[in-house]
Amino acid sequence: MFGSRGISDALLTPATPAPTRAQRATLLFLTAFACLLLGPGFGGPAQAGVDLRQEIECLALNIYHEARGEPKRGRLAVGHVVLNRVADSRFPSSVCEVVRHTKDNRLYRCQFTWWCDGRSDEPRDVEAWRESQALARSVFWGFTEDPTRGALWYHATWVKPLWRKALNRGPRIGDHVFYTGKYRPVIRASN
């Protein structure tokens, strides 16, 4: 699914001017050399036995399905939430496991609704998919700052889930509100 663009595109932050051909070649060489010296986890959240291409594809799919209509900052925020969860011991330790995390196999009972909504997960908007892939590479390899300041949860602005009251509200970015802190279960008052 990655096409001909390859991993070297991950080295370019979208905010920087387009590099020259020589600069791209140098960046690709330095990244490959560093990966050889430091191992496959260089610069990213990789662990032994994890397929980096699959990890980046899972991240790209989550960005695409959760935020493709959002401004760039909103798409980056969704990507960073996934990596924040990977780094947190309360969640699975790989990107794909975080994206696919569910307590049971019922519809809409997973962390990211697109994963368990019963519909096709195949991206249809070619341009949005390409952008999601580029952003996923940049987020995965650590070339972007986390606009959520460490958020582990978010929801769309048009919903008001009960769990939001158990967390510390973070920034609103695009059509999502982000949350940090330790989850404290909300106890409903009985009548």
QUIUR-V553840 format. One record per helix or strand of 3 or more residues. SS is the DSSP state (2 for helix, 1 for strand). FROM is the first residue (numbers start at 0). TO is the last residue. Records with the same first field share a line. If there is no record, write none. Layout:
BEGIN
SS: FROM-TO ; FROM-TO
END
This chain:
BEGIN
2: 6-10 ; 20-37 ; 51-66 ; 71-86 ; 94-98 ; 112-115 ; 125-139 ; 161-165
1: 152-155 ; 167-172 ; 175-179
END
